[in-house]
């Protein structure tokens, strides 16, 4: 009888390994059903409450399908060259504090009035970030985590950009609800999702939950996107160089402080010379960083246009270029004549 029972039980399930051990310890004797959680199929229906999927009536939903590495270029292009991104103050949501810091550093290097908002910030810094959003005519940008997705009631916020697709529908609804607040015709706003291939499933979950098969495309003109990519690439290289210098400075400060507390004389040979050190490679990198800064400064002093206006106003696409420039005022980061090299920059 025992042999027959074993034969029957072995016929019910062919699971081996750690899962079989867990099932035997749990005393599972019924038929085993295997559920595959690794499937990449997009769900056709999602059960969410009506309250969770409710969005402001004046909210317009957009999407940008791009690779993860090109999100920075699309974000910069959206903020600078589109009516959606330049309509007023913007919130850029990221899923982690590390991402917030990186995106903020990049946008700041590109001359945008960007601030951060996350849980690790001091209260004063948080208030400064929130106050920067109060003027509806400004193009302020606050890069934040989901700490700003709830409880932030500022009617002047024009656009919400999901740099990272939110992890849940509820988070998407709360993020998007930071704009188009109030009642009447003035309560309008935009929500833009930057979607990488790895995030398409989560994005479709949000689309279906709000009753859409997809959002309207918020694509950028190809020439403008190409210009944005060049600027973003230069800014990313400069940020990387400056972060390396900062880390070296921190290490040296730690050595000096430790030696001072211990009452010891510090051997200067233990200190790192920094990126601007003695080797030819370090000197070459420093020279490259200087060239990147000069090139970026020159680009930021010029408006991004689909067509450059020469001496004679003619050529294909000129009328369209003029119309686009009327809709979106070019954002230029210039330098005053009286300002010395390396001094404060003047935004116009």
C-alpha positions in Angstrom: 0.0 0.0 0.0 2.8 2.4 0.9 4.4 1.8 -2.5 1.1 2.4 -4.3 0.7 5.7 -2.4 4.2 6.8 -3.3 3.5 6.0 -7.0 0.3 8.0 -7.0 1.8 11.0 -5.3 4.8 10.9 -7.6 2.4 10.9 -10.6 0.7 14.0 -9.4 3.7 16.3 -9.5 7.1 16.2 -11.1 8.6 19.1 -9.1 12.1 18.5 -7.9 14.7 20.5 -6.0 14.2 23.3 -3.4 10.5 23.8 -4.2 9.8 20.1 -3.6 11.5 20.3 -0.2 9.4 23.3 0.7 6.2 21.6 -0.3 7.0 18.5 1.7 7.9 20.5 4.8 4.6 22.5 4.4 2.7 19.2 4.3 1.2 19.8 0.8 -0.5 16.7 -0.5 -2.8 18.0 -3.2 -2.1 18.6 -6.8 0.5 21.2 -7.4 -0.2 24.1 -9.8 2.8 26.0 -11.2 2.2 29.7 -11.8 4.7 31.4 -14.1 5.5 34.9 -12.8 8.1 35.6 -15.5 5.7 36.1 -18.4 6.0 39.4 -20.3 2.5 39.4 -21.7 0.7 42.7 -21.3 -2.5 42.3 -19.3 -5.7 43.0 -21.3 -7.8 43.9 -18.2 -6.7 45.2 -14.9 -9.0 45.4 -11.9 -8.6 48.8 -10.2 -11.0 50.9 -8.3 -12.7 53.8 -9.9 -11.2 56.1 -7.3 -7.6 54.9 -8.1 -8.0 55.5 -11.9 -9.6 58.9 -11.6 -7.6 61.7 -13.2 -8.3 65.5 -13.5 -10.6 66.4 -16.4 -8.2 68.9 -17.8 -5.2 66.5 -17.8 -3.6 65.6 -21.2 -1.7 62.3 -21.3 1.4 61.9 -23.4 4.1 59.3 -23.9 7.6 59.2 -25.4 8.9 55.7 -26.4 12.7 55.7 -26.2 15.7 53.7 -25.0 16.9 54.2 -21.4 20.1 55.8 -22.5 18.3 58.4 -24.6 15.8 59.5 -21.8 18.1 62.4 -20.8 18.0 63.8 -24.4 14.3 63.5 -24.7 13.7 65.1 -21.3 15.9 68.1 -22.1 14.3 68.4 -25.6 10.8 68.3 -24.0 11.6 71.0 -21.5 13.3 73.3 -24.0 11.6 72.8 -27.3 8.0 71.7 -26.8 4.8 73.6 -25.8 4.1 70.8 -23.3 7.4 71.2 -21.5 7.7 75.0 -21.6 4.1 75.8 -20.5 5.2 76.5 -17.0 6.9 74.9 -13.9 7.5 71.1 -14.3 7.9 68.2 -11.9 10.2 65.4 -13.1 9.6 62.1 -11.1 12.2 59.5 -10.6 12.0 56.2 -8.8 15.2 56.6 -6.7 17.1 59.4 -5.0 20.3 58.4 -6.9 18.4 59.0 -10.2 17.1 62.4 -8.9 20.6 63.6 -8.0 22.0 62.5 -11.4 19.2 64.1 -13.5 19.3 67.3 -11.4 23.1 67.6 -11.9 22.7 67.1 -15.6 19.8 69.7 -16.0 21.7 72.2 -13.9 24.8 71.8 -16.0 22.6 72.5 -19.1 21.6 75.8 -17.6 18.0 75.0 -16.5 16.7 76.4 -13.2 16.5 72.9 -11.6 16.1 71.9 -8.0 15.8 68.6 -6.1 13.1 67.3 -3.8 13.5 64.0 -1.9 13.3 62.5 1.6 17.0 63.1 2.4 16.9 66.8 1.9 16.8 69.3 4.8 13.5 71.1 5.4 14.9 74.4 4.1 16.0 72.9 0.8 12.6 71.2 0.4 10.8 74.5 0.9 13.1 76.3 -1.6 12.3 73.7 -4.2 8.5 74.0 -3.6 8.6 77.8 -3.7 10.4 77.7 -7.1 7.2 76.3 -8.5 4.9 79.1 -7.4 5.2 81.3 -10.5 3.1 80.1 -13.4 5.3 82.0 -16.0 8.6 80.5 -14.9 10.2 77.4 -16.4 11.4 76.0 -13.1 12.1 72.3 -12.9 11.9 70.2 -9.7 13.4 66.7 -10.0 11.8 64.6 -7.3 11.0 61.2 -5.9 7.4 60.1 -5.0 7.7 62.1 -1.8 6.2 64.9 -3.9 3.4 62.7 -5.4 1.0 63.3 -2.5 0.0 66.4 -0.6 1.7 68.9 -3.0 -1.1 71.4 -4.0 0.4 74.0 -6.3 -1.9 75.3 -9.0 0.9 76.7 -11.2 2.5 73.3 -12.0 1.9 72.9 -15.7 3.6 69.6 -16.5 4.5 66.3 -14.8 7.1 64.2 -16.4 7.6 60.5 -15.4 11.3 60.0 -16.1 10.8 56.6 -14.6 7.5 54.8 -15.2 5.9 54.5 -11.7 5.8 51.1 -10.1 2.0 51.1 -9.6 -1.2 52.7 -11.1 -1.9 54.4 -7.8 1.5 56.2 -7.9 0.9 57.2 -11.5 -2.5 58.7 -10.6 -1.1 60.6 -7.6 1.9 61.9 -9.6 -0.2 63.1 -12.5 -2.6 64.7 -10.1 0.0 67.3 -9.1 -1.0 69.3 -12.3 -4.4 70.3 -13.7 -5.5 71.2 -10.2 -8.6 73.3 -9.4 -11.8 73.8 -11.3 -12.8 75.5 -14.5 -11.0 76.1 -17.8 -7.7 77.1 -16.0 -7.4 73.6 -14.5 -5.3 72.1 -17.3 -2.0 70.3 -17.3 0.2 67.7 -19.0 1.5 64.3 -18.0 4.4 62.8 -20.0 5.8 59.3 -19.6 9.3 58.5 -20.8 9.0 54.8 -21.5 11.9 52.5 -22.2 11.4 48.9 -23.6 11.9 47.4 -20.1 9.1 49.6 -18.8 6.5 49.0 -21.5 4.6 46.4 -19.4 4.2 48.8 -16.4 3.3 51.6 -18.7 0.6 49.6 -20.4 -0.8 48.7 -17.0 -1.2 52.4 -16.3 -2.8 53.0 -19.7 -5.4 50.3 -19.3 -6.2 51.4 -15.8 -7.1 54.9 -17.0 -9.1 53.5 -19.9 -6.6 54.1 -22.7 -4.8 51.8 -25.1 -1.9 54.2 -25.1 -1.2 57.9 -24.7 -0.7 60.6 -27.3 2.8 60.8 -28.7 4.9 63.8 -27.5 7.7 63.3 -30.0 10.3 66.0 -30.6 11.5 67.3 -34.0 14.4 65.2 -35.2 16.8 68.1 -35.7 16.0 69.5 -32.3 16.5 66.1 -30.7 19.9 65.7 -32.4 20.9 69.1 -31.0 19.7 68.1 -27.5 21.7 64.8 -27.7 24.9 66.8 -28.4 24.3 69.1 -25.5 23.4 66.3 -23.1 26.4 64.3 -24.1 28.8 67.2 -23.3 27.0 67.9 -20.0 27.2 64.2 -18.9 30.9 64.2 -19.6 31.5 67.3 -17.6 29.4 66.0 -14.6 31.3 62.8 -14.7 34.6 64.6 -14.5 33.5 66.9 -11.7 32.1 64.0 -9.7 35.5 62.3 -10.0 37.3 65.4 -8.7 34.8 65.8 -5.9 35.3 62.2 -4.7 39.1 62.7 -4.7 38.7 65.8 -2.7 36.5 64.0 -0.1 39.1 61.2 0.3 41.9 63.8 0.9 39.7 65.7 3.4 39.1 62.4 5.3 42.8 61.6 5.5 43.7 65.1 6.7 40.9 65.1 9.3 41.9 61.6 10.6 45.6 62.6 10.9 44.7 65.9 12.7 42.4 64.0 15.2 45.2 61.4 15.8 47.8 64.2 16.2 50.0 62.7 13.4 51.9 64.3 10.6 50.3 63.3 7.3 52.6 62.0 4.6 51.6 64.1 1.5 52.3 61.0 -0.6 49.2 59.4 0.7 47.0 62.1 -0.8 45.6 61.8 -4.3 46.8 64.5 -6.7 43.3 64.6 -8.2 42.3 64.6 -11.8 44.5 67.5 -12.4 47.5 65.5 -11.2 50.9 64.8 -12.5 50.4 62.1 -15.1 49.9 63.0 -18.8 46.6 61.1 -18.8 45.3 63.3 -16.0 46.4 66.5 -17.7 44.8 65.3 -21.0 41.5 64.6 -19.2 41.6 68.0 -17.6 42.1 69.6 -21.1 39.3 67.6 -22.6 37.0 68.7 -19.8 37.9 72.4 -20.5 37.1 71.9 -24.1 33.7 70.3 -23.2 32.8 73.2 -21.0 33.7 75.8 -23.7 31.8 73.9 -26.4 28.7 73.5 -24.1 28.8 77.2 -23.1 28.8 78.1 -26.8 25.9 75.8 -27.6 23.8 77.0 -24.6 24.3 80.6 -25.8 22.4 79.8 -29.0 18.7 78.9 -29.3 17.8 75.4 -30.5 16.1 75.7 -33.9 14.9 73.4 -36.6 16.4 75.9 -39.1 19.1 78.5 -38.6 18.1 81.9 -40.0 20.7 83.3 -42.4 21.0 86.6 -44.2 18.1 85.8 -46.4 14.8 84.5 -44.9 14.1 81.7 -47.4 14.2 78.0 -47.7 12.0 75.0 -47.0 10.5 74.7 -43.6 11.1 78.4 -42.7 7.4 79.2 -42.0 7.1 76.2 -39.8 10.3 77.1 -37.9 9.0 80.7 -37.3 5.6 79.3 -36.1 7.3 76.9 -33.7 9.4 79.6 -32.3 6.4 81.8 -31.6 4.8 78.9 -29.7 7.8 78.1 -27.7 10.1 80.9 -26.7 13.8 79.8 -27.1 15.6 79.3 -23.8 19.1 80.7 -24.0 21.8 80.5 -21.4 24.1 83.5 -22.2 27.0 85.2 -20.7 27.1 89.0 -20.0 29.9 91.0 -21.7 31.2 92.2 -18.3 31.4 88.7 -16.9 34.8 87.1 -16.8 35.4 83.6 -17.9 34.3 81.2 -15.2 32.1 83.8 -13.6 28.3 83.8 -13.0 26.2 83.1 -16.0 23.3 85.2 -17.1 20.1 83.5 -18.2 17.9 85.2 -20.9 
